[in-house]
Structures are given as C-alpha cells and as structure tokens.
C-alpha cells in the first residue's frame, strides 16, 4: 500500500432504502450523508477492502452493498466512488437516517 494521500485509504459510503430513495440526502446535510470508512489491506492480493462488520457498525440496518446498480458480495474498495449501503424500510417525507460517526467523520476500525 502506498503512503500517498490519506484519502486513498478510505471508502465513501452512504445509506439508501431498498426502493432507491436515500435517507441520507437532505437539504441540511452538506455531505449527502456520506461517511468515510478506513480501508483494510490484504497483503496476499495487495488490494484494499471493507469488512461487512465495519459497515454494520455505522449502518446497523444494512442489508447489502450496491454500486452502480450491482449488488456486491465482496466489498472491494472503489477509489473516488460512493458505495450505497441498502437498508430496510421506506423513505418518509423529511425523514433522515443518520449514520453513527466518530468525531472526525472517519469510521476506522
């Protein structure tokens, strides 16, 4: 893993409902509900990845990970992208599901 910019070692994630609406997006939220998770590194494959347990620590109602319409079983890091964590439930008018975050906005485990 290179020792470059720290942003290379985080994955942006946000929650969305199964019906496709986002509980994280709100006119009062500047970041659209995006949370940055610290990446893990697999020395055998030399790839970064996320642990499902780390995602559930932030989005306890998470069902699966989705990116560009694809449901992902293996959670590989995708640089400069925001993965969607699909949660159960339906969007309500003005409702917002806030992820649990550390004070820095990073959820490093």
Backbone as a ProteinNet text record, in pm:
[ID]
protein_1_A
[PRIMARY]
XXXXXXXXXXXXXXXXXXXXXXXXXXXXXXXXXXXXXXXXXXXXXXXXXXXXXXXXXXXXXXXXXXXXXXXXXXXXXXXXXXXXXXXXXXXXXXXXXXXXXXXXXXXXX
[TERTIARY]
85.1	0	89.3	64.9	146.6	117.6	211.8	197.4	154.5	73.6	28.3	-77	-163.3	-270.5	-358.4	-391.7	-474.2	-609.8	-661	-792.3	-792.9	-675.5	-668.4	-702.6	-705.6	-722.3	-854.6	-953.8	-1088.9	-1187.4	-1304	-1411.1	-1532.2	-1587	-1709.7	-1828.8	-1919.1	-2041.7	-2157.5	-2278	-2398.2	-2512.4	-2617.9	-2731	-2836.8	-2903.1	-3018.2	-3120.2	-3248.1	-3352.5	-3362.3	-3421.5	-3438.1	-3512.3	-3603.9	-3678.5	-3596.5	-3470.4	-3381.6	-3371.5	-3459.6	-3453.1	-3346.9	-3288.2	-3178.6	-3222.2	-3215.5	-3245.5	-3134.7	-3017.3	-2903.2	-2905.3	-2972.2	-2968.7	-3074.4	-3032.3	-3120.7	-3065.6	-3151.8	-3106.7	-3020.9	-3028.7	-2948.3	-2814.5	-2794.5	-2670.7	-2577.5	-2462.9	-2368.8	-2300.8	-2282.7	-2210.9	-2302.7	-2434	-2527.6	-2530.2	-2488.6	-2489.4	-2374.8	-2272.5	-2158.5	-2068.8	-2029.3	-1938.6	-1814	-1697.5	-1572.9	-1527.3	-1510.7	-1462.3	-1315.2	-1235.3	-1095.2	-1083.4	-998.4	-981.5	-886.8	-906.6	-816.2	-734.4	-618.6	-529.7	-502.9	-520.9	-492.5	-354.8	-253.9	-119	-105.2	-189.2	-176.5	-227.9	-334.9	-386.8	-339.5	-285.8	-240.9	-356.1	-476.1	-594.8	-652.7	-716.4	-786.9	-930.5	-989.3	-1125.2	-1191.5	-1322.6	-1401	-1458.6	-1473.3	-1536.7	-1684.6	-1769.6	-1913.4	-1942.7	-1868	-1887.8	-1862.9	-1765.5	-1738.2	-1854.7	-1912.5	-2027.5	-2146.9	-2171.1	-2283.2	-2263.7	-2140.2	-2116.1	-2166.7	-2173.7	-2221.4	-2367.9	-2402.1	-2538.6	-2594.4	-2644.7	-2685.4	-2799.2	-2875.1	-2984	-2941.1	-2811.4	-2761.5	-2799	-2837.9	-2873.1	-2765.4	-2714.1	-2609.5	-2548.9	-2440.5	-2371.1	-2406.1	-2430	-2463.3	-2374.5	-2331.4	-2255.5	-2295.9	-2343.5	-2389.5	-2486.3	-2578	-2680.9	-2641.2	-2514.9	-2467.7	-2466.7	-2515.5	-2507.4	-2372.3	-2298.4	-2162.3	-2155.9	-2105.9	-2086.3	-1947.7	-1850.2	-1714.1	-1698.2	-1657.4	-1656.7	-1516.5	-1485.1	-1357.4	-1369.2	-1258.1	-1255.4	-1260.7	-1342.6	-1353.4	-1315.8	-1194.4	-1149	-1241.7	-1256.8	-1335.9	-1480.5	-1535.4	-1674.6	-1741.9	-1874.3	-1952.2	-2035.3	-2009.3	-2088.2	-2217.9	-2324.8	-2454.4	-2479.8	-2513.4	-2547.8	-2699.8	-2758.5	-2903.4	-2957.3	-3055.9	-3116.2	-3263.3	-3320	-3461	-3545.3	-3666.1	-3757	-3792.1	-3869.8	-3912.4	-3883.5	-3859.4	-3833.8	-3962.1	-3948.4	-4061.2	-4031.2	-4133.8	-4114.8	-4034.3	-3918	-3833.8	-3758.1	-3779.6	-3710.7	-3565.3	-3481.7	-3339.4	-3281.4	-3207.3	-3139	-2994	-2949.1	-2811.9	-2721.4	-2610.9	-2515.1	-2442.7	-2394.8	-2312.6	-2171.8	-2110.5	-1977.7	-1887.8	-1758.3	-1665	-1658.7	-1594.8	-1588.3	-1517.7	-1425.8	-1352	-1427.4	-1535.1	-1607.4	-1555.9	-1447.2	-1393.4	-1437.1	-1467.5	-1506.6	-1400.6	-1286.7	-1175.7	-1180	-1168.8	-1173.8	-1046.6
-116.2	0	121.9	213.6	333	425.8	508.1	601.8	738.3	742.7	866.7	937.2	1007.6	1084.6	993.9	1040.6	959.9	927.9	1011.9	986.5	861.2	812.4	688.3	567.6	583.3	469.7	474.1	538.1	541.6	511.3	459.1	432.7	512.8	590.6	665.7	571.2	580.5	500.5	590	555.5	625	524.8	554.6	462.1	501.1	400.2	417.5	310.6	343.4	243.5	148.1	32.3	-67	-9.7	85.5	143.4	246.4	266.4	354.2	494.8	534.4	667.7	672	786.2	798.8	867.1	796.8	861.5	956.8	943	1024.5	1161.8	1173.8	1302	1393.9	1511.3	1609.8	1746.7	1843.9	1978.1	2037.7	1982.8	2034.8	1962.8	1857.5	1780.5	1821.3	1879.9	1925	1808.7	1696.3	1584.1	1476.8	1498.2	1399.2	1271.9	1276.5	1157.9	1062.6	1108	1022.5	1008.1	883.6	850.1	788	819.4	762	651.5	531.2	416.4	393.4	369.4	337.6	200.2	189.2	64.3	-31.6	-159	-264.3	-308.1	-367.4	-408.9	-557.6	-627.9	-770.8	-788.3	-828	-839.2	-948.5	-1050.3	-1157.3	-1114.4	-1035	-987.5	-846.5	-778.9	-640.2	-545.5	-579.3	-497.8	-446.4	-330.6	-277.6	-328.7	-341.4	-393	-336.2	-356.2	-318.7	-444	-442.1	-551.9	-520.1	-619.2	-600.1	-556.2	-609	-571	-421.5	-365	-221.6	-140.2	-186.9	-117.9	-125.2	-243.6	-257.9	-175.4	-145.6	-60.7	81.3	121.7	255	250.4	152.5	136.3	4.8	4.6	-120.5	-192	-120.7	-182.7	-223.9	-224.9	-257.6	-398	-411.5	-541.7	-590.3	-501.1	-535.7	-408	-423.7	-310.4	-306.7	-186.7	-169.2	-59.2	-78.4	23.9	19.7	130.6	142.3	29.8	0.1	-99.9	-243.1	-267.3	-403.5	-427.9	-544	-585.1	-652.5	-607.1	-655.3	-748.7	-868.1	-964.5	-945.2	-916.3	-889.1	-738.4	-683	-538.7	-485.4	-472.8	-415.8	-264.2	-199.2	-53.2	-3	98.3	160.7	307.6	346.7	484	585.4	699	811.6	775.4	680.5	639.1	631.1	641.3	624.4	498.4	401.5	278.3	304.9	241.8	256.4	136.2	162.3	57.5	52.8	-50.5	-62.5	-103.7	-28.1	-55.1	-86.3	-155.3	-191.7	-70.8	-65.7	43.1	125.2	227.1	315.8	458.5	541.1	682.3	748.6	840.3	920.5	1065.4	1145.4	1286	1354.5	1406.8	1476.6	1386.2	1253.6	1160.6	1147.5	1119.8	1105.8	1004.5	910.6	811.9	852.3	890.4	936.1	820.8	806.1	703.8	746.8	647	676.3	703.6	813.3	850.1	882.7	875.7	925.3	1077	1145.9	1290.5	1340.7	1264.1	1308.4	1281.8	1206.1	1169.6	1039.7	987.6	861.4	751.8	638.2	523.2	417.9	440	346.9	238.6	115.3	3.6	-77.2
0	0	0	-91	-98.7	17.6	49.7	159.5	106.6	2.5	-59.5	22.6	-43	18.9	104.3	224.1	316.4	258.2	167.2	109.3	23.3	-15.1	-92.6	-6.9	123.5	212.9	288.1	227.1	281.6	169.7	208.8	113.1	155.4	63.3	90	79.9	177.3	177.1	221.3	180.1	225.3	224.6	299.3	304.4	202.8	148.3	59.5	96	77.5	101.7	-16.7	6.7	-99.2	-219	-195	-306	-383.4	-344.2	-418.4	-363.2	-272.2	-215.4	-106.4	-88.1	6.8	135	249.1	375.9	417.3	355.6	393.7	328.2	213.9	145.5	202.9	232.9	292.3	259.9	247.8	213.5	324.9	445.2	555.3	568.1	491.8	500.2	386.5	420.9	318.2	247.8	314.8	256	199.6	200.4	148.1	229.8	355.7	440.3	414.6	344	312.1	435	460.3	569.9	507.4	561.4	511.4	605.8	550.6	627.5	596	697.8	676.9	611.8	511.5	437.1	509.3	482.6	528.9	407.5	431.2	322.6	332.5	219.7	213.5	149.3	227.2	171.2	65.8	69	-29.8	-167.4	-171.2	-300.1	-331.7	-230.5	-241.4	-277.8	-228.4	-253.6	-122.3	-129.5	-14.1	-16.1	103.7	114.4	238.6	248.2	365.6	428.4	560.2	631.7	650.8	630.5	649.3	793.1	888.9	1029	1050.5	979.7	989.8	934.2	826.1	766.8	861.3	919.5	1012.7	1139.8	1175.8	1291.7	1267.4	1142.3	1105.9	1063.2	980.6	927.6	979.8	1101.3	1166.9	1094	1009.2	933	792.7	766.3	632.6	589.3	462.1	404.8	308.7	223.6	127.3	71.4	-3.1	-64.3	-212	-261.5	-403	-460.1	-585.3	-657	-803.4	-854.3	-993.3	-1030.7	-940.8	-968.5	-938.7	-917.2	-889.2	-740	-700	-559.9	-541.3	-442.5	-422.7	-302.5	-325.2	-216.6	-154.4	-236.5	-190.1	-189.5	-78.5	-64.1	-91.9	-218.1	-258.1	-255.2	-231.1	-230.2	-374.1	-398.1	-529.6	-512.1	-551	-531.1	-597.8	-533.6	-585.5	-615.1	-540.6	-559.5	-422.7	-422.8	-300.8	-313.1	-227.6	-225.8	-151.6	-194.2	-128.8	-40.2	85.1	179.4	183.7	128.4	119.4	255.7	303.3	433.4	414.6	512	506.5	545.5	495.4	529.7	408	431.5	324.5	364.3	264.4	289.8	336.9	430.4	475.6	444.2	427.7	394	503.8	466.6	562	656.6	645.9	735	697.2	794.8	768.6	864	811.1	893.5	901.7	1017.3	1033.1	1071.1	1000.5	1039.5	1166	1239.8	1356.7	1308.2	1355.3	1310.5	1428.3	1403.1	1501.5	1485.8	1577.9	1572.5	1448	1392.6	1275.5	1146.7	1151.9	1031.2	971.7	1024.7	976.8	1071.6	1016	1098.2	1081	1137.7	1121.9	1227.6	1185.4	1277.3	1265.1
[MASK]
+++++++++++++++++++++++++++++++++++++++++++++++++++++++++++++++++++++++++++++++++++++++++++++++++++++++++++++

